[in-house]
Every structure is written in C-alpha cells, then in structure tokens.
Amino acid sequence: MVETQQRSIQVTPKAAGKIREAFATHGVAGTGGLRLGVLGGGCSGLSYQFKFDSKPRPNDHVFEFEDVKIFIDPKSMVFLDGMTLDWQDSLVRSGFVFENPHARKSCGCGTSFTA
C-alpha cells in the first residue's frame, strides 16, 4: 500500500536518480526498495540508516517516487515524517542530504541528529 498524505516524506528527483543507480549496481529490482530508518547512536544521538530490502514489512509505511520505493518502519516514521531526502554534489562532498523538521541539531557528517 502506497502512503497517503497523512504522513509524508519527499524524495527529490536527484535523490531518486541516485537511489535508482544504486539499485541497478546492487541488483535490486521488482518489489525491492530502500529502507530508511533511525537508530540510536551516532555523534548527535540518532543516526539515519539506509539499506536495500527485497520487500516491505507488514507495518511499513511505503512511499513511491517514480519507480523508487521507500520503506519506513512505524518507529522511524515518528522521526522522519515531513523529511525531504535530497542529493548534493559539491567540491567538498557528494551524498544524500536530509532536510528533517524533527532534527533540532545535526553533526557535521549529516547522518546523525538530535530530535
């Protein structure tokens, strides 16, 4: 089931393209998707988790952006609701950027935050 507007995340076209490239590189196809999650740890208290998953779990929130599926478990959704996932290319760094309204502060690496 694809998520409705009640709870929401956004993935920019640039980020969706990078996810699609990674899927092709790692052979993820069909019902597979990117699992986004939040784990305790990291330099600011919480860390973003990325991993490929072959299918959603029964209670997952499932979002679809073009042909890219994102799976988020209910506990992580509390911290990710309203987030935008983008991709940034710069002279200093290339990678995913989280614009998360729940992050009160984040560390320099951009993958750890305090809610």
Backbone bond lengths (Angstrom), bond angles and torsions (degrees), N, CA, C in turn:
res aa  C-N    CA-C-N  psi(-1)  N-CA   C-N-CA  omega(-1)  CA-C   N-CA-C  phi
1 M - - - 1.454 - - 1.521 109.23 -
2 V 1.316 117.53 128.72 1.454 122.33 -179.79 1.520 108.20 -85.41
3 E 1.322 115.92 136.51 1.459 123.46 -174.57 1.523 112.36 -62.79
4 T 1.328 115.65 144.78 1.462 121.59 175.50 1.523 109.33 -93.41
5 Q 1.315 117.03 -173.03 1.458 122.25 -176.39 1.532 113.94 -73.91
6 Q 1.341 120.37 -8.68 1.454 121.04 -178.82 1.528 111.32 -57.06
7 R 1.284 116.67 -47.19 1.458 122.49 174.65 1.507 106.23 -124.56
8 S 1.318 115.61 141.88 1.450 115.38 -169.52 1.522 112.30 -149.74
9 I 1.292 114.78 147.16 1.459 122.56 165.12 1.521 105.64 -132.00
10 Q 1.317 115.76 164.42 1.453 121.29 176.41 1.527 108.45 -127.63
11 V 1.306 115.83 145.33 1.461 122.61 173.89 1.521 105.53 -127.41
12 T 1.325 115.98 121.96 1.462 119.48 -178.46 1.535 109.91 -70.09
13 P 1.323 117.48 157.79 1.466 119.91 177.55 1.527 112.82 -55.81
14 K 1.346 117.07 -37.64 1.463 120.69 178.91 1.529 110.91 -62.91
15 A 1.343 116.68 -45.06 1.468 120.76 179.20 1.525 110.27 -66.47
16 A 1.327 117.65 -41.11 1.468 120.61 178.81 1.528 110.54 -60.74
17 G 1.331 116.69 -39.25 1.463 120.40 177.68 1.521 112.24 -62.81
18 K 1.329 117.55 -41.12 1.469 121.41 178.79 1.525 110.83 -67.95
19 I 1.330 116.79 -37.79 1.472 120.29 177.07 1.525 108.96 -64.33
20 R 1.324 116.76 -44.07 1.467 121.90 179.17 1.529 110.59 -59.77
21 E 1.337 116.98 -42.68 1.466 120.91 177.12 1.530 111.08 -60.97
22 A 1.324 116.41 -43.12 1.468 120.63 179.36 1.523 110.57 -65.31
23 F 1.333 117.84 -39.59 1.466 121.10 177.01 1.528 109.55 -58.11
24 A 1.334 116.23 -46.49 1.475 120.32 -178.78 1.525 110.35 -62.91
25 T 1.311 117.21 -42.29 1.466 121.83 -179.51 1.524 111.76 -63.27
26 H 1.345 116.57 -38.20 1.463 121.15 -175.93 1.531 113.55 -98.97
27 G 1.328 117.76 5.43 1.458 121.14 175.77 1.514 114.65 71.25
28 V 1.337 117.63 26.43 1.468 121.09 177.24 1.525 107.09 -86.80
29 A 1.318 116.62 122.38 1.463 119.55 -178.15 1.518 109.82 -147.62
30 G 1.320 115.22 172.93 1.466 120.19 175.57 1.511 112.37 69.91
31 T 1.330 116.37 -116.05 1.465 120.51 -176.12 1.520 112.79 -86.39
32 G 1.318 118.30 -0.53 1.459 121.73 -178.27 1.513 112.87 -68.07
33 G 1.329 114.42 160.73 1.450 119.70 179.05 1.510 111.05 -159.27
34 L 1.321 114.52 -179.27 1.457 121.90 177.55 1.516 108.78 -97.67
35 R 1.323 116.00 123.84 1.459 120.72 176.33 1.522 108.15 -91.60
36 L 1.335 115.73 119.63 1.456 121.95 173.29 1.512 107.53 -103.95
37 G 1.319 115.85 137.00 1.442 119.56 179.53 1.516 111.17 -150.47
38 V 1.314 114.72 174.66 1.453 122.64 177.41 1.518 107.29 -127.25
39 L 1.330 115.71 130.40 1.460 121.88 178.92 1.521 109.16 -123.47
40 G 1.324 116.42 151.36 1.450 120.47 172.55 1.513 109.05 -68.83
41 G 1.340 116.70 138.76 1.454 120.76 178.91 1.509 111.10 128.74
42 G 1.310 116.09 -173.96 1.454 120.75 -176.54 1.516 110.19 86.15
43 C 1.307 116.27 172.24 1.464 119.49 -173.97 1.528 113.49 -73.93
44 S 1.324 118.96 -15.30 1.461 120.39 178.95 1.529 113.27 -112.31
45 G 1.319 118.66 3.42 1.462 121.22 176.22 1.515 115.08 113.06
46 L 1.337 118.02 -37.92 1.463 122.32 178.73 1.524 108.45 -130.70
47 S 1.311 116.67 144.70 1.467 121.58 -179.81 1.518 110.50 -125.49
48 Y 1.322 115.11 144.98 1.460 120.47 173.41 1.515 108.59 -78.66
49 Q 1.325 115.52 142.24 1.460 121.69 178.26 1.521 108.29 -119.24
50 F 1.333 116.04 135.72 1.467 123.47 174.80 1.512 106.98 -122.98
51 K 1.304 116.90 135.10 1.459 119.20 167.71 1.512 109.15 -162.12
52 F 1.321 115.54 155.88 1.455 120.64 176.44 1.510 108.43 -82.05
53 D 1.319 116.14 143.53 1.451 120.79 177.73 1.521 107.76 -136.92
54 S 1.317 116.08 141.90 1.465 119.87 -175.62 1.529 113.30 -73.66
55 K 1.337 116.58 -25.90 1.471 119.83 178.87 1.526 109.08 -161.66
56 P 1.340 116.57 160.19 1.467 118.77 178.33 1.527 111.05 -73.22
57 R 1.312 115.36 155.53 1.464 121.40 172.96 1.526 108.02 -84.68
58 P 1.339 117.81 161.52 1.471 120.24 -175.21 1.535 115.26 -54.85
59 N 1.320 119.45 -36.07 1.469 120.96 -176.67 1.522 113.86 -98.32
60 D 1.319 118.07 4.80 1.461 121.03 -178.23 1.522 112.54 -64.99
61 H 1.327 114.85 150.05 1.459 121.94 165.45 1.527 104.35 -87.66
62 V 1.313 116.90 129.59 1.465 121.56 -177.30 1.525 108.48 -117.72
63 F 1.327 115.40 125.63 1.459 122.24 178.58 1.522 107.63 -119.76
64 E 1.326 115.69 146.65 1.460 119.44 179.23 1.520 109.20 -129.73
65 F 1.329 115.65 128.29 1.456 123.35 178.59 1.521 106.50 -124.24
66 E 1.331 114.86 106.17 1.453 121.87 -170.70 1.529 106.81 57.20
67 D 1.319 118.76 -115.29 1.468 120.10 179.75 1.522 112.32 -106.80
68 V 1.326 117.80 14.71 1.456 122.64 -179.17 1.527 110.00 -102.01
69 K 1.334 115.86 123.31 1.467 120.49 178.65 1.526 109.51 -101.49
70 I 1.331 115.04 138.75 1.457 122.97 177.39 1.523 107.52 -119.44
71 F 1.346 116.53 129.27 1.462 122.53 178.66 1.532 108.47 -111.79
72 I 1.339 116.14 131.02 1.468 120.46 178.76 1.525 108.25 -134.89
73 D 1.335 115.93 127.92 1.460 119.96 178.37 1.535 109.28 -73.85
74 P 1.347 117.84 157.51 1.475 121.25 -176.07 1.528 114.53 -58.17
75 K 1.328 118.94 -38.40 1.466 120.46 -179.27 1.528 111.24 -67.51
76 S 1.321 117.19 -39.78 1.466 120.41 178.18 1.524 111.42 -70.37
77 M 1.328 117.24 -30.60 1.460 121.51 -177.79 1.518 111.13 -59.87
78 V 1.328 117.29 -31.47 1.466 121.89 178.05 1.530 109.80 -56.46
79 F 1.336 117.39 -38.87 1.461 122.66 -177.47 1.526 113.55 -91.51
80 L 1.338 117.65 -16.24 1.465 121.18 -174.91 1.527 113.98 -106.58
81 D 1.321 117.98 -11.80 1.459 121.40 -179.05 1.529 109.85 -56.96
82 G 1.313 116.99 126.25 1.458 122.13 179.80 1.521 114.18 90.34
83 M 1.329 117.72 -1.15 1.458 122.92 -176.92 1.529 111.60 -77.45
84 T 1.320 115.45 149.05 1.467 122.11 171.40 1.517 107.89 -117.09
85 L 1.324 116.24 129.35 1.458 122.38 175.60 1.515 107.71 -101.45
86 D 1.331 115.69 122.89 1.460 121.25 -178.83 1.522 108.72 -125.76
87 W 1.320 116.47 170.61 1.463 122.92 174.55 1.518 107.09 -121.18
88 Q 1.329 115.97 134.24 1.458 121.07 -179.47 1.518 109.65 -123.40
89 D 1.328 115.59 132.95 1.465 122.62 171.99 1.519 107.15 -116.15
90 S 1.324 116.12 121.80 1.462 119.90 176.49 1.525 108.87 -143.06
91 L 1.311 116.44 175.80 1.456 120.58 178.25 1.521 111.61 -65.25
92 V 1.328 116.28 -30.51 1.456 121.39 -175.52 1.526 112.43 -89.45
93 R 1.338 115.94 -36.20 1.460 118.45 -170.90 1.527 111.46 -154.97
94 S 1.315 115.86 145.15 1.463 121.95 169.94 1.510 107.16 -127.12
95 G 1.317 116.15 132.03 1.454 118.60 178.88 1.510 112.30 166.29
96 F 1.318 114.51 179.70 1.454 120.98 178.66 1.519 110.00 -71.83
97 V 1.330 114.98 143.69 1.454 122.46 178.01 1.521 107.34 -123.78
98 F 1.332 115.46 129.24 1.453 121.55 178.82 1.524 109.19 -100.28
99 E 1.314 116.31 121.14 1.462 121.57 171.88 1.519 104.98 -104.99
100 N 1.338 115.14 96.27 1.454 121.07 -169.60 1.527 110.07 -116.94
101 P 1.346 118.06 116.75 1.461 120.37 -179.74 1.533 113.36 -66.70
102 H 1.324 117.72 -15.49 1.465 121.38 -179.96 1.521 112.65 -87.96
103 A 1.320 117.62 -10.43 1.467 121.51 -177.89 1.528 109.15 -83.75
104 R 1.338 116.17 110.78 1.468 120.13 176.75 1.517 110.27 -74.93
105 K 1.330 116.39 -36.16 1.459 120.51 173.26 1.517 107.56 -152.97
106 S 1.323 115.58 156.83 1.456 119.94 178.46 1.516 108.58 -137.42
107 C 1.307 115.48 162.49 1.467 120.42 -178.45 1.527 109.63 -86.57
108 G 1.301 116.07 174.24 1.455 121.62 -178.37 1.513 114.43 -64.16
109 C 1.343 117.72 -26.82 1.457 120.28 -178.70 1.523 111.86 -74.14
110 G 1.337 117.21 -21.32 1.453 121.25 178.64 1.520 115.00 80.58
111 T 1.326 117.81 2.50 1.470 119.83 -179.50 1.527 111.97 -111.95
112 S 1.315 117.47 5.66 1.462 122.13 -179.96 1.526 107.83 -133.03
113 F 1.335 116.48 142.93 1.466 119.67 -177.19 1.521 110.68 -151.14
114 T 1.337 114.69 165.98 1.449 123.47 173.97 1.510 108.12 -114.28
115 A 1.325 117.26 130.21 1.463 120.66 -179.49 1.516 110.24 -99.16
